[in-house]
Every structure is written in C-alpha cells, then in structure tokens.
Amino acid sequence: MPPRVATIDVVLDQLQLTVEDFSEKTGLSFDRAEAIALGRWTPSAADRKRIADSLDIEPGSISWGHTMDPRNVRYRQFGLPEEI
C-alpha cells in the first residue's frame, strides 16, 4: 500500500510540533514557515526536501501546495458585493 499523504499542518499536528518548532527545525523564517503550514505558500523543490529531511519523513508523503480557498482571500480583500 502506498504511503499516506497529508498536508504539512496535519504532519505538524501528528508530530506535535508548533509553527515555531517547525521554523526552528527547518531553518525557515517564522513568516515563511507559517505561510507553508497554513497552505498559503508552496515551497520550492529544495525547500521541500529540506523540510522533509528535517522532519525525518519522505517528501512524497506531504501534499505540497495551496490549500486555501482563493475566494476567501478575494472576499477579505474586496468584501462581498452586497450585504447579507
């Protein structure tokens, strides 16, 4: 059976790591580590390898990429066109 794939926030939860711990282990700035954990930033291939190595897991076991709904970001920027 192939390994289970999880988003980085789930991985951090399973490893009982905070974003601060994640930032320290990976050498990423807190802001970048937080953006990755929240699904707002997709790390480069080199960063993916460094993150996976620092967490002692395979890069393929992490689902990389944006997980935020872009509509939520847009509504926060511009608001809804009418009151609800």
Long-range contacts (C-beta under 8 A, 24 or more apart in sequence): 3-58, 3-60, 3-61, 4-61, 5-60, 5-61, 5-62, 5-63, 6-61, 6-62, 6-63, 7-39, 7-62, 7-63, 7-67, 8-36, 8-37, 8-39, 8-51, 8-62, 8-63, 8-64, 9-37, 9-38, 9-39, 11-55, 11-57, 11-61, 11-62, 12-37, 15-55, 17-55, 25-54, 25-55, 26-50, 26-51, 26-54, 26-55, 27-54, 38-67, 38-68, 39-65, 39-66, 39-67, 39-68, 40-66, 40-68, 41-66, 42-66
